[in-house]
């Protein structure tokens, strides 16, 4: 099968999922064509077999305050569909991809599948500026999927969708993210718990809550370390807060890391303190690495984390609760190991490529066979 994939080629969850899916399809002998404005971040280090990248050329013209990317994307999707004889277009993140796919299908007849992610629905997609067209072009898709039941329910309530949404979860490479010894001596020798947070440092991630929690943790566990991995609009204010609280020796801001699996292997717990989430890959990667997680009880997280079984769920906007659970894990290493082993088991049972990729291929077969 020849599959066209559009996504945002960044380190965000939707782009990573789309890229990993494409690579998995290619491993299974399918021909994959990424159509986007730059090479997807997750394949910048190599050229996987059966994977092709087509870059969208966007017109810069003084008449336009904003470049007309949707039209340029639709044109490239049509061009690739015609030249490569694509069987299906799979668009990740509906804005503007479902609109572009709808236009491309009108010209080429190639069916399109939309996968809904995060602010696709909860922020941008339901804004009055986008809602009518966004809803229409999702409804017109040949199939719609979402990465969690929470996201599907949000699409029904916020976008007013009537179309059936198939829930297909995110997945992780359980071989790449596996419990193996840490290779960084400085972290391996930490006297207390090593905590890791990975995100794009947007306000919705509430990284400041974790910094406040770390201040509390450091009072009782002076050897504890916090690794903040990533970058984004809140990074400078987070750095300032770390300095103001006087916990610079406890906190490392690493920026983006290409060796996330190694970072996780040097950690004792993964913390995610977001205000909302659809189905965070960070949690799956940490759980696959055999780590307990502490995460806010929001969005699609409770579909992944069972409180007290494979991690801990805490109330959002509550640094005290985050600190309490981290200290519980610091005081009881056996508890951390038990939760981490259960977390790894959860991933192996539900969130591997072998469990997930075939569900998308079944949908492709259905829409291409009429």
Secondary structure in CASP SS format (residue, H / E / C, confidence):
PFRMAT SS
TARGET T0000
AUTHOR 0000-0000-0000
METHOD secondary structure of the structure
MODEL  1
X C 1.00
X E 1.00
X E 1.00
X E 1.00
X E 1.00
X E 1.00
X C 1.00
X C 1.00
X C 1.00
X C 1.00
X C 1.00
X C 1.00
X H 1.00
X H 1.00
X H 1.00
X H 1.00
X H 1.00
X H 1.00
X H 1.00
X H 1.00
X H 1.00
X H 1.00
X H 1.00
X H 1.00
X H 1.00
X H 1.00
X H 1.00
X C 1.00
X C 1.00
X C 1.00
X E 1.00
X E 1.00
X E 1.00
X E 1.00
X E 1.00
X E 1.00
X C 1.00
X C 1.00
X C 1.00
X C 1.00
X H 1.00
X H 1.00
X H 1.00
X C 1.00
X C 1.00
X C 1.00
X C 1.00
X C 1.00
X C 1.00
X C 1.00
X E 1.00
X E 1.00
X E 1.00
X E 1.00
X E 1.00
X C 1.00
X C 1.00
X C 1.00
X C 1.00
X C 1.00
X C 1.00
X C 1.00
X C 1.00
X C 1.00
X C 1.00
X C 1.00
X C 1.00
X C 1.00
X H 1.00
X H 1.00
X H 1.00
X H 1.00
X H 1.00
X H 1.00
X H 1.00
X H 1.00
X H 1.00
X H 1.00
X H 1.00
X H 1.00
X H 1.00
X H 1.00
X H 1.00
X H 1.00
X C 1.00
X C 1.00
X C 1.00
X E 1.00
X E 1.00
X E 1.00
X E 1.00
X E 1.00
X C 1.00
X H 1.00
X H 1.00
X H 1.00
X H 1.00
X H 1.00
X H 1.00
X H 1.00
X H 1.00
X H 1.00
X H 1.00
X H 1.00
X H 1.00
X H 1.00
X H 1.00
X H 1.00
X C 1.00
X C 1.00
X E 1.00
X E 1.00
X E 1.00
X E 1.00
X E 1.00
X E 1.00
X C 1.00
X C 1.00
X H 1.00
X H 1.00
X H 1.00
X H 1.00
X C 1.00
X C 1.00
X C 1.00
X C 1.00
X C 1.00
X C 1.00
X C 1.00
X C 1.00
X H 1.00
X H 1.00
X H 1.00
X H 1.00
X H 1.00
X H 1.00
X H 1.00
X H 1.00
X H 1.00
X C 1.00
X C 1.00
X C 1.00
X E 1.00
X E 1.00
X E 1.00
X E 1.00
X C 1.00
X C 1.00
X H 1.00
X H 1.00
X H 1.00
X H 1.00
X H 1.00
X H 1.00
X H 1.00
X H 1.00
X H 1.00
X H 1.00
X H 1.00
X C 1.00
X C 1.00
X C 1.00
X C 1.00
X C 1.00
X E 1.00
X E 1.00
X E 1.00
X C 1.00
X C 1.00
X C 1.00
X C 1.00
X E 1.00
X C 1.00
X C 1.00
X C 1.00
X C 1.00
X C 1.00
X C 1.00
X C 1.00
X C 1.00
X C 1.00
X C 1.00
X C 1.00
X C 1.00
X H 1.00
X H 1.00
X H 1.00
X H 1.00
X C 1.00
X C 1.00
X C 1.00
X C 1.00
X C 1.00
X E 1.00
X E 1.00
X E 1.00
X E 1.00
X E 1.00
X E 1.00
X C 1.00
X C 1.00
X C 1.00
X H 1.00
X H 1.00
X H 1.00
X C 1.00
X H 1.00
X H 1.00
X H 1.00
X H 1.00
X H 1.00
X H 1.00
X H 1.00
X H 1.00
X H 1.00
X H 1.00
X H 1.00
X H 1.00
X H 1.00
X H 1.00
X C 1.00
X C 1.00
X C 1.00
X C 1.00
X E 1.00
X E 1.00
X E 1.00
X E 1.00
X E 1.00
X E 1.00
X C 1.00
X C 1.00
X C 1.00
X C 1.00
X H 1.00
X H 1.00
X H 1.00
X H 1.00
X H 1.00
X H 1.00
X H 1.00
X H 1.00
X H 1.00
X H 1.00
X H 1.00
X C 1.00
X C 1.00
X H 1.00
X H 1.00
X H 1.00
X E 1.00
X E 1.00
X E 1.00
X E 1.00
X E 1.00
X C 1.00
X C 1.00
X C 1.00
X C 1.00
X H 1.00
X H 1.00
X H 1.00
X H 1.00
X H 1.00
X H 1.00
X C 1.00
X C 1.00
X C 1.00
X E 1.00
X E 1.00
X E 1.00
X E 1.00
X C 1.00
X C 1.00
X C 1.00
X C 1.00
X C 1.00
X C 1.00
X C 1.00
X C 1.00
X H 1.00
X H 1.00
X H 1.00
X H 1.00
X H 1.00
X H 1.00
X H 1.00
X H 1.00
X C 1.00
X C 1.00
X C 1.00
X E 1.00
X E 1.00
X E 1.00
X E 1.00
X E 1.00
X C 1.00
X C 1.00
X C 1.00
X C 1.00
X H 1.00
X H 1.00
X H 1.00
X C 1.00
X C 1.00
X C 1.00
X E 1.00
X C 1.00
X C 1.00
X C 1.00
X E 1.00
X E 1.00
X E 1.00
X E 1.00
X C 1.00
X C 1.00
X C 1.00
X C 1.00
X H 1.00
X H 1.00
X H 1.00
X H 1.00
X H 1.00
X H 1.00
X H 1.00
X H 1.00
X H 1.00
X H 1.00
X H 1.00
X H 1.00
X H 1.00
X C 1.00
X H 1.00
X H 1.00
X H 1.00
X H 1.00
X H 1.00
X H 1.00
X H 1.00
X H 1.00
X H 1.00
X H 1.00
X H 1.00
X H 1.00
X H 1.00
X H 1.00
X H 1.00
X H 1.00
X H 1.00
X H 1.00
X C 1.00
X E 1.00
X H 1.00
X H 1.00
X H 1.00
X H 1.00
X H 1.00
X H 1.00
X H 1.00
X H 1.00
X H 1.00
X H 1.00
X H 1.00
X H 1.00
X H 1.00
X H 1.00
X H 1.00
X H 1.00
X C 1.00
X C 1.00
END
